[in-house]
């Protein structure tokens, strides 16, 4: 499996339109259109590719630690992580998480921690994050639109 993680580039845009999750999963990650609307100077888009085919997407929020009390001030946040529904169940989420710390060191070396929240009703996602080295902090974030969420953290310094 030739899986790579990359910052979003112009060459990826045509393939982004094809990415989607099931209707059930949209409550957790939203739509591609909604995620792209979040991109800013502070929120950076990234893609997950297999053999140059975009199969997933996520955002890195560089002000996450300032926005959320449960995160350290200098922490970044993972938002909107998903693997396209056509590629789910094939180990790509876990494979991405295994590479995640190394990838973050190369692009966000001035930071040491990344946080995320994962819905309590989404155990498969939680397991993928745990397999990739994230730890469950034991805290719950109650401000999510789809219900309570586990707070998870990865230190990659």
C-alpha positions in Angstrom: 0.0 0.0 0.0 1.6 3.3 -1.1 -0.3 5.6 1.3 0.9 9.2 1.6 -0.3 12.3 3.5 0.1 15.6 1.8 -1.0 19.2 2.1 -3.8 19.9 -0.3 -2.5 21.1 -3.7 -4.2 22.4 -6.8 -3.7 19.0 -8.5 -6.0 17.4 -5.8 -9.1 19.6 -6.3 -10.8 17.5 -9.1 -10.6 14.4 -6.9 -11.9 16.2 -3.8 -15.4 16.5 -5.5 -15.6 12.7 -5.5 -15.0 12.3 -1.8 -17.9 11.6 0.5 -19.0 9.7 3.6 -22.3 7.9 4.2 -25.2 10.0 5.3 -24.9 8.5 8.8 -21.3 9.6 9.0 -22.0 13.2 7.9 -23.2 14.0 11.4 -19.6 13.4 12.5 -17.6 15.1 9.8 -19.9 17.1 7.6 -19.7 17.4 3.8 -16.7 18.1 1.7 -18.1 21.5 0.8 -18.6 22.4 4.5 -15.1 21.3 5.3 -13.5 23.3 2.5 -15.4 26.4 3.8 -13.4 26.1 7.1 -10.1 26.5 5.3 -8.3 29.7 6.3 -4.8 31.0 7.3 -5.3 29.1 10.6 -7.0 25.9 9.3 -5.0 23.9 6.8 -6.3 21.3 4.5 -4.5 17.9 3.9 -5.2 14.9 1.8 -4.6 11.2 2.1 -3.6 9.5 -1.1 -3.0 5.9 -2.2 -1.1 5.6 -5.5 -1.8 9.3 -6.2 -5.6 8.8 -5.8 -7.1 11.1 -3.1 -9.0 8.8 -0.7 -9.3 11.0 2.4 -9.1 14.5 3.9 -8.6 16.3 7.1 -8.0 19.8 8.5 -5.3 20.9 11.0 -6.5 23.8 13.2 -3.5 25.8 14.4 -5.5 27.7 16.9 -7.2 24.7 18.5 -5.4 25.1 21.8 -6.6 28.6 22.1 -10.2 27.7 21.2 -10.7 24.7 23.5 -10.0 24.6 27.2 -9.2 20.9 27.2 -6.2 21.4 24.9 -2.8 22.8 25.8 -2.4 26.4 24.5 0.2 25.6 21.9 -1.6 22.5 20.6 -3.0 22.0 17.1 -6.3 20.2 16.4 -7.4 17.5 14.0 -10.8 18.3 12.4 -13.0 16.7 9.8 -10.8 13.5 9.3 -12.4 11.0 7.0 -11.7 8.3 4.5 -14.0 8.2 1.4 -16.8 5.7 1.8 -15.5 3.7 -1.1 -12.2 3.1 0.7 -13.4 2.5 4.2 -12.8 -0.9 6.0 -9.5 -1.4 4.1 -7.2 -0.2 6.9 -6.5 3.2 5.4 -7.5 5.2 8.5 -5.2 3.2 10.7 -2.4 3.3 8.2 -2.8 7.1 8.1 -2.7 7.3 11.9 0.5 5.3 12.0 2.2 7.9 9.8 0.5 10.8 11.5 3.1 11.8 14.1 6.0 11.7 11.6 3.9 13.8 9.2 3.0 16.4 11.8 6.7 16.7 12.9 7.6 17.7 9.3 4.9 20.3 8.9 4.2 21.5 12.5 7.6 20.9 14.2 7.1 24.0 16.4 4.1 22.2 18.1 4.2 19.1 20.2 0.6 17.9 20.7 -2.5 17.4 18.6 -6.0 17.0 19.9 -9.2 15.8 18.5 -12.7 14.9 19.6 -14.5 11.8 18.4 -18.2 11.2 19.0 -19.0 8.6 21.6 -21.3 6.9 19.1 -18.4 6.4 16.6 -16.3 3.6 18.1 -14.7 2.6 14.8 -13.1 6.0 14.5 -12.0 6.0 18.1 -10.3 2.6 17.6 -8.4 3.9 14.6 -7.1 6.9 16.6 -6.1 4.6 19.5 -4.3 2.3 17.0 -2.4 5.3 15.7 -1.1 6.3 19.1 -3.7 8.8 20.3 -4.7 8.5 23.9 -8.1 9.0 25.4 -7.7 11.8 27.9 -10.7 10.6 29.8 -12.5 13.9 29.3 -15.7 14.4 27.4 -16.4 17.4 25.2 -20.1 18.3 25.4 -20.2 21.1 22.9 -20.5 18.9 19.8 -23.7 19.1 17.6 -23.9 15.3 17.4 -23.6 14.6 21.2 -20.8 13.9 23.6 -17.3 13.4 22.3 -14.1 11.7 23.7 -11.1 14.0 23.9 -8.0 12.4 22.4 -4.4 13.6 22.3 -1.2 12.6 20.5 2.2 13.9 21.5 4.6 13.9 18.6 7.6 16.0 19.6 
